[in-house]
């Protein structure tokens, strides 16, 4: 996979972007992101599906899961206005790693 093959370069690029954003003051030194150092990347993507409220998410979630091959995903997230893409399971998050 691409992300496995180029993991070191991807990590370096992400850390460089954080440095540039700090230098340009796009993120403040007080920001959590300012002190983050990326160590590795998850090579499989997260599929995030938006629904504008929980009723819509609940109505569509089973159909999507039943018809989706999740073997190449790290996670499947459903969200409304609260977007949290960390790799932790939750009510609207299924993790496959």
KANOR-V797579 format. One record per run of one state. SS is the DSSP state (helix for helix, strand for strand, loop for the rest). FROM is the first residue (numbers start at 1). LEN is the number of residues. Records with the same first field share a line. If there is no record, write none. Layout:
SS: FROM-LEN ; FROM-LEN
This chain:
loop: 1-1 ; 6-1 ; 24-8 ; 36-9 ; 51-3 ; 67-6 ; 80-10 ; 91-2 ; 96-2
helix: 2-4 ; 7-17 ; 32-4 ; 54-13
strand: 45-6 ; 73-7 ; 90-1 ; 93-3
